[in-house]
């Protein structure tokens, strides 16, 4: 009965379009010794919360920069249609953001300390190739934001030689970590729950801080490079496309690969390339 009622609420729109309501309303029968069913509430997956409107429904205000949401509600109700339209136009983004997510090059994985995990000779070659590829695009890059981990810093230093004049900014937000427990799980990679709790909040903060539509003051399209790590990039891609973020581990990225996201002024997001290493010779490609 609970399952049928939840479906009725969802069908009538009374559930607010949220999959979380449907999941939390369902009681699953667990047989007891006496033959009765013991109600058990199924915990909704993380992506079924209020931040996600429901499967197949695009949230146009995903970055909280939809013009109507930026207008003061009290003033909005007092303004005429013409005044409101003028204010909304003021809050509309005018430029497109091109976001290039670069995975660091191959590094020495055997070092016990993160600071000692420097690039391998192959990794340095990969960074050179990635830098040449980015330079060949002929774009006016605005900035390079990179993780503060050694392998990302060294990859940045090599790539930036091919992009003279582009400023570099280091951040701890883009450091590698465990963003969210993957679904399906993998047997050979099981971080402690506290790692998901700590890393997940930081990586989500990186997404909210860096991935959004252009500021209203930005007049021209921008081209920004973010050099970081596979887990971070995969999570960002899932969040930006509003795919269930638990699926991040289903994606695979090579070292030095280029992922290109486009964020339009109206908030639409497109994935131009994912983990591109087609510019590298086959013997220079690696994933470790």
N, C-alpha and C positions, 0 to 999 in steps of 0.2 A: 504494500500500500504506500509506504514512504517513497519508494522509487517511482511509482505511478504518479504520486502527487508532485514530486519534483519535476517530472517531465511535463506535467500540466502547467506548472508555474512557469517553466522555461518557455513553453510553447505560447503562453498567453502574454509573455513579456514581463510578468510580475517578478521574475528573478533578476531583473536589471541587466540582462544580457551577460551576466557573469557566470563562468563555468564553476567558480568556487561555490556558489550557492547550490548548484546542482550536486556537486560532490559532497558537500557537507550535509545535505539533506538526506542523503541515501544511507540507510542502515542495512548492513549486510548481515544475514542470519548466520550465526555460528552455533552448530548443534551442541546441546548440552546433554548430560547424562539422562535427563528426564524426557528428552525428545523435543523440548521447546527450543526456540531460537533466541540466542542472546544477542541483542542489538550491538553492533559495532560500527562506529562512525568512520568512514574512510577519509583519511587526510588528503586534502586536495593538493595537487602538484603546485610548485611555486609559481608556474606561469599562469595558473588559473585565478590569480588574485585580482584585486581591483584595478591594478595597473594595466591589465590586459582585458579588453572588452569581450573577448570570446573568439573561438576558432573561426578563421576566415573573415574576421571583421577588423578593418584597419583603424587604428586609433590615430586620428589626425592631430591630436594634441599630445602625442607621445613625449615631446620634449618640453611641454608646458609653455610653448611659444606661439600657440594659435592666437591670432589677433583678438578674437572675441574674449578669450580668457584673460587678456592683459588689460582690458578696459574695466575700470572701476564699476562694479555692479550697480551701486547706488546712483552714480552719475549716468550710467547707461540707461536706466529707467526714466530719467528726467530729460534726456536729450531727444531732439527730433530725429527723424530718420536720416536727414541730410547731415546733421551734426555727428551722429553715430557713424555714418559711412565715412566721414572725413577722419574721424579718430581711428577707425579700423584701418584705413589706408596708411595712417601714420605708423601703425604697429606691424605692418606687413613687411616681411623680409623681401629684399630686392635682388639678392645675389645667390648664386649656387656655390656650395662648398664641395670641393673635390678632396677627399681624404684618402691618402695613400698609406696603408698599413704594411710595414715592412717587418718580416721576421728576421731576427739577428742571424748571422752566419754560423757555420759549424764551430763548436768550441770543445775544449778539453773537458769531458764529462767526469773524468776520474778524480779531479781535484776535490778535496773535502770541503774547502771553503769557497764560497761564491766568488770572492774577490780574485781567486786563483784560477777560475775557469775562463781562461783567455781563449782567443780564437786560434784554431789550428791553421797551419799553412793553407789548407784547402779553404777554410773559412775566410781567410784574408783575400783569397782569389775570388770567392763568391761575392764578398762585399764590393770589390772592385767592379765586377760584372754588373752588380745591381746599381752601383753609382753611375756607370756608363749608360745603363738602360734608362735611368731616370733623367740623366742629362740629355739623352737623345730625344726625349719627348718634346723638348723645346718649350717647356712650360716655365712660367715665372713663379717659382715656389716661394711661398710667403715665410715659412718657418719649418724647422725640424724639431719635433718634440720627441725625446727619447727616454727610455727607462734608465734608471741609475745603476743597473747591474752591469758588471764588467763587460760581458759579451755584447751587450747592447751599446755601451759607450764606445767600444772599439769598432763595432760595425758602423756607428755614426761617424766616427772620426775618418774612416776610409771613404764612406759615401760622400761626406761633406766636401772632400777634396775635389769632387767632380761638380759640386754646386757652390762655387765661390760666392760669398756675400750673403748666403742664406743663414740667418741666425739660428743658433741651437739652444734648446731649453731642456734641462734635465728634470725628471720628476720621479718620485717614488711610487706614484699612483700606478704607473705602467709596469711595475716589477712583476715577474712571473709568480704564479700562484694557482690555487685551486678555486675557480670561480663559483662552481655549484656542483653538487653531486650529479654525475652524468647518468643518463638513462638511454640505453641499458648500461648497467654497471660493467666495469672491467675487472677481472680477477687479479691482474698484475699491477694495478695502481689503485691503492686504497688509502688516501690520506685520512688523518684523524678528523673527526667531526669539527673540532675546534678550528682546523685549518680552513675548512669551507666557510666557517662562521667569520673568521678574521679576513682571509683573502677575498672572500666573496663580497664583503662590504666595500673593501678597497677597490676592487676591479669594477664593481657597479658604480662607485663614485667616479672612477676614471671615465666610464661610459657617459655618465650624466654631465661630466665636466667638459668633455671634448667632442662628443657626438651629438649634434643638434643643428638646426637650421641656422643660417647666417644671422648675425646681429642686424637690427634695422638700420644701423648707421653704415653698414658695409654696402658700398655701391658697385663694386666689381667682384667677379667670381674669384674665389681663392683656391689655392693649391697647397695643401699642407701634408707634411710627411710625419708619420709616427713610427718610430723604430722601437719595437718591443718584442713580445714573446708569443709563441703559438697559442697557449691557452687564453691569453688576453685577447688576441685577435679573433679567435674562433668564437669566444663569448660575445665580443662586440658585434660581430657579423650577425649572430643569431638575434641579439637584442635590437639591432638597427632594422632588421627585416621583420621584426615582430614574430620570429619563429620561437618555439619553445626553447628557452636557453639551456635546458637540460640536454639538448641534442648537440652541444658544442663539440663533444669528443668524437662525433661521427665525421667531422671534417678533418682533413689532413693538410698540413702545410710544409713545404720544403724550406730549408735554410735559405735565407736571402730572398724569399719570394715576395711578390708584390700583390697586395689586395687593394682594389680600388672601389671605394664607396662614394656615391654621389648623393648629396642632400639638397633637394630642390627648395626654392623659397616657400612653397606651399606645404613643406614637410614631407613630401614623398621621398622615398629612399630607393636607390637602385644600386645593385652590385654589378659593376662593370667587369671586374676580374677577381678571381679567388685563387690565391697562392700561385700566381704566374711565375714560372721559371723557364719559360720557353726561350728566353734570351741566353740561357746558359747551355754550354755543350753537355751532352749526356753524362760524361765522366766527371763533371763538376757538381752534379746534383746530389744532395743528401738531405736527410730528415733528422738526424740526431742532434 
